[in-house]
């Protein structure tokens, strides 16, 4: 990774932006540099920035939200990383925003979909539907986030670095407990083989690395491997 991309990453992490934002901003920086024939952003003028954003709308036919994301990424690059704000972009043509009526599945249609699924994937989808979780929140769920006494799930470090509590569907309690037993079984097998590592927050992973091999993993962290073994 070039020094410029490393600087973008470091600046984003210093502000505790989400990992998806980090990936997105770095991706747009790469695309912009390639569009400018691999010239450094400080070597191109404001017209080239406008040309790139108009190219996304006119030639690539991106959605308005995508073009706006690219604009935010380039604004962050010039303002926060290069300390060279771009100012007003004359001649910028924003992509047209379309308003669509959302398609909502009926209760019967949801049941039909769930009936065609089984195993871990079915449990994940039922949690998304019954608890209102995002897919990333569900996959990062830890055992300690499940409160069976109060029938609730604690969502940690969600979008916007916010924590929240959501309901735990009564029908999924037994399935969740079974999933915990499977993950703990797999974790013990991994430990016996000298493995069993688990992701930890940055501060803990750096200061107490031994915990990475001694604590239980995410509730869904070993799903694919578990299905292959059992």
N, C-alpha and C positions, 0 to 999 in steps of 0.2 A: 504494500500500500504506500502510495506517495506521501510526502510530507504534508501536502495540502489536504489530502483526505484524512490523514491522521489528525490534523489540526481541527478539521470539521468534527470528527468523532469526539475528540477531547472536549471541544467547546459544547457539544450537545450533552455529553455525559456530565459535564460540570454543572449544567442547568437541570439535570435529572429528567431530561426528556425521555419519552418511551423508546424502546428498542426499535419499534416499527418506524418511528420518526427518524431515528438515526439511519436506518437502512434506506429510507426514502430519500432523505437529503443527500446522502452519499451517492445514491443512484443518479439523482438529477444533476449533481455536480459532474459525474462522469459523462453523462449524456451531453451536457453543455460543452465540456472540454472537447469531446469528440466532434461535436457540431462545429466548433471553432478551429478545426484542424489541429488539435492538440496544443493550441496556444494557451498560455497561462491566462486565467481570468483577468488579471491586471493589464494584460497586453491587448485586450479587446475593448472596444468602446461601447457606449450605451446602445448604439444602433444595433449592434450584434445581439445584445440581450433581447431587444424588441423583436428582432428577426427570428430568433430562436423560439420565443413564445408564440409569435404569429405562425411560425412553421408548425408548431404542435396543433394549433387550432385549425389551420387551413389545409395542411398537407396530411397530418396524422389523424385529423378529425377526433381529437381527444375530447372528453367531456369537460365541461367548465370547471368541475371540481379538480380534475387532473391538471389542467392548465394553471389553476390557482395554486395547487400544491407545488408545481414547478416554480411559480413566481415566488412563493414563500421560501422555498429552498434556496433560490438564487439571492433573494433578499437577505437571508440569514448568512449566506456565504460572504457576500460583499460587506454587509454591515458588521457582523460579529466576528468573522474570521479574518477577513482582509482589512477591516477598519477603513472601508472605502464605500460608503453608501451610494447607491445608484441614483437616488433622487427620483424625479418624475420621469416616467417612461412615455415619451411622446410617440404617438403612432401605434400604441399597443391596442390590438383588437382582441377583446375577450371572447372566448367561445360561448356560443348561445346556450343558455340553461333551459333544459326541457323539464317539464313537470309531468310525471307519470303517476297514474293511480296505482298504489301498491297492490300487489296480489297477496291475499291472505288465505291460507289454507283453512278449511273448516275442521271441526273437531273430528269428523269421520275420516277426512283425508289424512289427517295426522295419524290416526289409529292405523289406517291402511299402510302407511309408510313404516310405522314402528313394527307392525306385524311381519313385515318382510325383512326385518333386521334381527340379529341375535348377537349374543356375546358382548364383548366390551364396547363395540361400536353402538349397539343398541342402548347400553347404559349411558354412554356419553350423550347421545341424541336426546334421550329422555331427560337428562339433567339440563341440557340446553333449553328444552321446551318447558319443563316443569319448574325450573329455578331461575330462568331468565339470564343464564350465564352466557358470556361470550366464549367462543371456542378456545381462545388462548387462556381464559380464566379457568375453564374446566380442565384443560390439560396440565395446568400448573398447580392444580389443587393438591394440598397436602393432607395427610391424615389428621393433623392437629386442627385443620380448618373445618372439620366435620363435628358438629355439636349435636349428638343424638339425643341428649336430654331435652334440649330446647327445640329440637327439630329445625335447626338452622345451619347455614353454611356461611363461613366468614370468607369474604373475597378480599385478598390482600393485594395492595399495589396495583389496583385496576387502572383503567384509563384516567389520565390526569393525576396519577400517583395518589388516588383516593382509595380508602378502604370502605367496605360496606358489608351489610349482612343481608342475606336473602334466605328464602324459605327452603326447607328440605322436603321434597315430596314424600308423603307417608308410604307410598307404594314402592319407593326405591330404597328404603332403609335396609331391608334384608339384602338386596343386591349390593349395596354399598359395603355392608359388613363382609359379605363374601369376597368382594373385590379387595378389601383391606387384607383379608386372610391370604389371598393369593399373592398379593404384592409382598407381604411380610415373608411368606414362604420363599419366594424368589430371592428376596433380599438376603435371607439367611444362606441360601445356596451360593449367592454371589460372594458373601463374606467368607464362606468356607473355601472358595477358590481364590481368595485374595483380592476380590473385586468389591462390589457393593458401594461404589461411589455415588454421590448424589449432589445435585447442584445446590449451592448455598448463596445467600446474599453476598455481594462483593466483599464487604468488610469482614464477615465471618470466614469466608473462603480464604482470604489473605492472612488473617490473624490466627485462625484456629484450623489449619488444614486437616488435622487429624479427624475432625468431625465429619469430613466428607466420606470417610469409610466406616463410620460407626453409627450413623443415624438413618432412620427409615426414609425411603425416597418418596417421591410424589405418588399420589394414589394411582395415576395413570402413566407413570414414567417408564414402566417396563412392559407395556401392553403387548407390543408386537413380539418381543422376545418371549414373553410368557405364553402367548398363543402357539408359538412354534414348539415350546418345550412340552406343554401339557397335551 
